[in-house]
């Protein structure tokens, strides 16, 4: 049987334009109908399957079949015949009409309903004693109508007419405390309540007596509308000012209400001329329950064709929904597979188009986006007529976009411009470290460079065209060159001499420490202690050596060239030359000593060259005085320096955190002595200061950059950004 089914599917696919997968889903749905029908499979996402109920029944017109009416939250959604949903409106009209006719209330049910209204109406004149314990009983409504004159004169339908009636009654009782206004108000309220009961009772019994299968819904609606007005009227009689409160349950009965209680406002106004009337309102509640039960059963009794059309629409909509849900799932999976296949292409296109304004690429990317939106709309709207073509367009657009992205150097213009921007920024940063705050000319020239940088950065708003990036690159390059020229021109002759001193000092200290290290290991602490002594010692030794050579040359020349110096003039000239040369040596040594003594502050270039040539560096974080936010910024800046060093020359680094007597190395606690013995490597020393931001470099005693600043300064982390 399975082979026959597949053969049928393959042959059917040849005669229908629908794709095989779509046809398979449709046929599979029809094939599945042969199995047990489950209404819960047809529930919409916003509905709950737990709200489904069903009722089984038989019909005389189809005695051999079983029927099931399936409802969701009380609304019919399927009529099943022998387990299969009936979808034709004509059949539904016949079956539903016959079913609703079977639900028509029996004569006993209608008599029960009518009896509730009769019993309530009887309670209006149920005999009660006028006084508690009196053997004589009265019909309360009849007696009250007689006592107020309503029985003989008729119902007063306005306040003025009721006041006139009250005036006549008070005239009969002249000499008593009869107040016509109070009595008139009480009679008018009573007349309205009794009149409402008469009106609603008449309407109720008229509806009951004319009810049949063609108008039952309308008549039940009329009956339902009489319930609340009759309850309101019964409540008004219960609290009538005319009553004598002798009936059990009356809130104003003797001893039930006292002065100061909430009931006293009502009970103190009673005129006591009519028996209490407490009607049997429970009968109205029973009538309501009965009518609700009947209405739920025969809601569509009068118009079975309308109910059938609604049921047919609900049935077909839900069946189509399930079919479309299966198709949506199938096409959704296909679309997801395509998106997954080209996800890398799409991601790259998004990145590239956010950087470069390339018309060709933008066109391809837009075509792909439009194809994807069309597919998503088709799936969400369950409109699958063109979806196979749309999937094909999406695949073709993805391939075209992939080819466009494969062009070489597609983002090269952006990359070059970004690098030029970084170079210009680094050059400006280095320039800022060399500006003399006391020189207005330097400050003015530097501020002009900064303004040029800001203008260029304002124009650097990707995506831009290649020509725009080329223009930015050229401008950034000129700015970088100008910044470097500014840096060179801002160094005074004295600073240039300091640069020579720095070189000589660093070389001297490194040479001396290397010689000492061959004899005994030189720690970082020892290097700091001995480096200040090394410079004058080296100069003294150098000067002594040079002067010794001069002296030897002078003496030997006098001994071996006596005949040449026999002339006093020649001898005087030779002595003058030696003295002059000796003076030059001494003056040069003093100048060099001065330069070396003042060479402790170096430039970023000096420090940077040491860092690049070192395989490792040290980062020291001293957050003393910093709050938690500033400390976090300092540690973040340390991480930036570490990553930039790794990117620079794969330089590794160790991080010390020193706070008072507490010291850690890469997160591990160390003793104070161990922390003091730092390896002789380039050092980035980060210190906190709320008052000033500064950077100083030295490459003499040690290669060290000392950075001082507040939390905002470390958040910017200039020293880290300028490294690479």
Secondary structure, 3 states (H helix, E strand, C coil): CHHHHHHHHHHHHCCCCCCHHHHHHHHHHHHHCCCCCCHHHHCCCCCCHHHEEEEEEEECCEEEEEEEEEEECCEEEEEEECCEECCCHHHHHHHHHHHHHHCCCCHHHHHHHHHHHHHHHHHHHCEEECCCCCCCEEEHHHHHHHHHCHHHHCCCCCHHHHHHHHHHHHHHCCCCCCCHHHHHHHHHHHHHHHHHHHHHHHHHHHHHHCCCCCCHHHHHHHHHHHHHHHHHHHHHHHCCCCEECCCCCCCCCCCCCCCCCCCHHHHCCCCCCEECCCCCCHHHHHHHHHHHHHHHHCCCCCCHHHHHHHHHHHHHHHHHHHHHHHHHHHHHHHHHHHHHHCHHHHHHHHHHHHHECCHHHHHHHHHHHHHHHHHHHHHHCCCCCCHHHHHHHHHHHHHHHHHHHCCCCCCHHHHHHHHHHHHHHHHHHHHHHHCCCCCHHHHHHHHHHHHHHHHHHHHCCCCECHHHHHHHHHHHHHHHHHHHHHHHHCCCHHHHHHHHHHHHHHHHHHHHHHHHHHHCCCCHHHHHHHHHHHHHHHHHHHHHHHHHHHHHHHHHHHHHCCCCCCCHHHHHHHHHHHHHHHHHHHHHHHHHHHHHHCCCCECHHHHHHHHHCCCEEEEEEECCCCCHHHHHHHHHHHHHHHHHHHHHHCCEEEEEEEECCEEEECCEECCHHHHHCCCCCEEEEEEECCCCCEEEEECCCCCEEEEEECHHHHHHCHHHHCCC
